[in-house]
Amino acid sequence: MMNFLSHYYFERHTDNPYIVLGMVLPDLIRNADKTWNPHPQKHEHLFNQSSTDLSLLTGWKTHLEVDRLFHNSQYFTVQTANLKKFLLPALKDSPVKPFFLAHIGVELMLDQQLLHHQKINAGRFYEQLQEANTPQLHEFLRKAGIPDVDKFDNFYQKFISSRYLFSYNETKNVGYALTQICKRVWKTPFTEDQSQLLIHGLNAYHEHTADRSMEIFSEIEQLLPSRGNSPLFSD
């Protein structure tokens, strides 16, 4: 799946904070509790009571479509293979699976490229997430079957206040994020030397792909249905 800022890119022009939140909500929920796996798009009849519900659901469904297009793209296939080559030196004697690391790495590096090329306003992204933190959001989560809305809210507030996505502008922080993700699966994914090789590989990949990284965003944007005239996109 694409990462938070990459998803936000496709709704960067809307003033509707609930659409922005809906666009990243599937990943926020999984980060809050990996056992939660709601599918509100399969139960749309539960979400037809308010414009907030419809906005969140619009963003949610766009998230799913963007992920589908991304993972079926030639870009994803080619760049995952490319990044894996750069990361292999860091993976010698490591338990981490090369494809797993390259898959996640490509997605995080796309967030970095959006920051690097100043294609998004990350500050505005966080502002809109805060605007959408309302009782209406909590009601949507209950309808979606989230069993502990307070637990989600605690995670959500920390996510907003930390603003850690800004740190992806530096490759060493992308390497740190990759390491933390790997620690969810492997207790000790990298030695100190391997961590340095990981950052070196990410830097080399960045230099190799920096001029082509925006291709996938244009490709997906052209394939998404136009919703510019939808009333959901008005204030």
C-alpha positions in Angstrom: 0.0 0.0 0.0 1.1 3.6 -0.5 2.1 5.5 2.6 0.3 8.4 4.3 1.6 11.4 2.3 1.4 9.5 -1.0 -2.3 8.9 -0.4 -2.8 12.5 0.7 -1.3 13.6 -2.7 -4.5 12.5 -4.5 -6.7 14.6 -2.2 -4.3 17.5 -1.7 -6.7 20.0 -3.3 -9.8 19.3 -1.3 -10.9 21.5 1.6 -13.0 18.7 3.1 -11.0 17.4 6.0 -13.1 14.2 6.2 -12.2 13.2 2.7 -8.5 13.7 3.6 -8.9 11.6 6.8 -10.9 8.9 4.9 -8.0 8.7 2.4 -5.6 7.6 5.2 -8.0 6.1 7.7 -7.5 2.4 6.7 -3.8 2.7 7.5 -4.4 4.7 10.7 -6.7 2.0 12.0 -4.2 -0.8 11.2 -1.5 1.2 13.0 -3.7 1.7 16.0 -4.4 -2.0 16.3 -3.2 -4.5 13.8 -6.1 -6.9 14.6 -8.7 -4.3 13.4 -9.7 -4.9 9.8 -13.0 -3.1 9.0 -14.6 -3.0 5.6 -17.1 -0.1 5.6 -17.2 0.0 1.8 -19.0 -3.4 2.0 -21.7 -1.9 4.2 -22.5 1.4 2.7 -26.1 1.3 3.9 -24.7 2.1 7.4 -23.1 5.3 6.3 -25.8 7.3 4.5 -26.9 9.4 7.4 -24.6 12.4 7.0 -22.2 14.2 4.7 -19.4 13.4 7.2 -20.1 9.7 6.7 -20.2 10.0 3.0 -17.0 12.1 2.9 -15.1 9.6 5.1 -16.4 6.7 2.9 -15.4 8.6 -0.3 -11.8 8.9 1.0 -11.8 5.3 2.2 -12.8 3.9 -1.2 -10.3 6.1 -3.0 -7.6 4.8 -0.7 -8.4 1.2 -1.7 -8.4 2.1 -5.4 -5.1 3.9 -5.2 -3.5 0.9 -3.5 -5.0 -1.4 -6.2 -3.6 0.7 -9.0 -0.2 1.1 -7.3 0.4 -2.5 -6.7 -0.7 -3.5 -10.2 1.6 -0.9 -11.8 4.8 -1.5 -13.7 6.4 1.2 -11.5 5.8 -0.8 -8.4 7.2 -4.0 -9.9 10.3 -2.4 -11.4 11.1 -0.1 -8.5 10.7 -2.8 -5.9 13.2 -4.9 -7.9 15.5 -1.9 -8.2 15.5 -1.0 -4.6 16.1 -4.6 -3.5 19.4 -4.5 -5.4 20.5 -1.5 -3.5 19.5 -3.0 -0.2 21.0 -6.5 -0.6 24.3 -5.5 1.0 22.4 -4.6 4.2 20.6 -7.9 4.3 23.5 -10.2 4.4 23.0 -12.5 7.5 19.8 -10.5 8.3 16.5 -12.3 8.9 14.6 -9.6 7.0 13.2 -10.7 3.7 14.5 -8.7 0.7 11.1 -8.3 -1.0 9.4 -7.2 2.2 12.0 -4.5 2.9 12.0 -3.3 -0.7 8.2 -3.2 -0.9 7.9 -1.0 2.2 11.0 1.0 1.2 9.6 2.0 -2.2 6.5 3.3 -0.5 8.3 5.3 2.2 10.7 6.7 -0.4 7.7 8.0 -2.4 6.7 10.1 0.6 10.2 11.4 0.8 10.1 12.4 -2.9 6.8 14.3 -2.4 8.5 16.3 0.4 11.7 16.7 -1.6 9.9 18.1 -4.6 7.5 20.1 -2.5 4.4 18.5 -4.2 2.3 18.6 -1.0 1.7 20.7 2.0 2.4 18.3 4.9 1.5 21.0 7.5 -2.0 21.4 5.9 -2.4 17.6 5.9 -1.9 17.5 9.7 -4.2 20.5 10.1 -7.0 18.8 8.2 -6.5 15.6 10.3 -7.0 17.7 13.4 -10.1 19.4 12.0 -11.6 15.9 11.3 -11.1 14.7 14.9 -14.7 15.1 15.9 -17.6 13.1 17.5 -18.8 12.4 13.9 -15.5 10.6 13.2 -16.0 8.5 16.4 -19.5 7.6 15.3 -18.2 6.5 11.9 -15.7 4.2 13.6 -18.4 2.7 15.8 -20.5 1.9 12.7 -17.4 0.4 11.0 -17.1 -2.0 13.9 -14.0 -0.5 15.7 -14.3 -2.0 19.2 -12.3 0.6 21.1 -12.7 4.1 19.8 -10.8 5.6 22.7 -7.8 3.5 21.8 -7.9 4.7 18.3 -8.4 8.3 19.5 -5.3 8.1 21.7 -3.2 6.8 18.8 -4.7 9.4 16.4 -3.8 12.3 18.7 -0.2 11.1 19.1 0.0 10.6 15.3 -1.0 14.2 14.7 1.1 15.8 17.5 4.3 13.9 16.6 4.2 15.1 12.9 6.9 12.5 12.3 6.1 12.4 8.5 8.1 15.6 8.2 11.2 13.6 9.2 11.0 11.5 6.0 12.7 14.4 4.2 16.0 12.9 5.5 16.9 9.4 4.3 18.3 8.3 7.7 14.8 8.8 9.1 13.3 6.6 6.4 15.8 4.0 7.4 14.8 4.3 11.0 11.1 3.9 10.1 11.9 0.8 8.0 13.8 -0.6 11.0 10.9 0.0 13.3 8.5 -1.7 10.9 10.8 -4.7 10.6 11.0 -5.0 14.4 7.3 -5.8 14.4 8.3 -9.1 12.6 11.9 -9.7 13.6 13.3 -8.9 17.1 16.7 -7.8 15.8 16.4 -7.0 12.1 19.7 -5.2 11.7 23.1 -4.8 13.3 24.6 -1.3 13.6 26.7 -1.9 10.5 23.7 -3.2 8.6 21.7 -0.1 9.5 24.4 2.1 8.0 24.4 0.0 4.9 20.6 0.3 4.8 20.8 4.1 4.8 23.6 4.0 2.1 21.4 1.8 -0.1 18.4 4.1 0.3 20.5 7.1 -0.6 21.9 5.4 -3.7 18.3 4.5 -4.7 17.2 8.0 -4.2 19.9 9.3 -6.5 19.0 6.7 -9.0 15.3 7.4 -9.1 14.8 11.0 -8.0 13.9 12.2 -11.5 11.4 9.5 -12.1 9.6 9.2 -8.8 6.7 11.4 -9.8 5.7 9.2 -12.7 3.5 6.9 -10.7 1.5 9.7 -9.1 0.7 11.1 -12.6 -0.2 7.6 -13.8 -2.6 6.9 -11.0 -4.1 10.4 -11.0 -5.1 9.9 -14.7 -6.7 6.5 -13.9 -8.8 7.7 -10.9 -12.4 8.8 -11.7 -12.8 12.6 -11.7 -14.8 13.7 -8.7 -14.0 17.4 -8.9 -17.7 18.4 -9.3 -18.9 16.3 -6.4 -20.6 18.3 -3.6 -18.5 16.3 -1.1 -15.6 18.5 -2.2 -17.2 21.7 -1.1 -16.9 23.3 2.3 
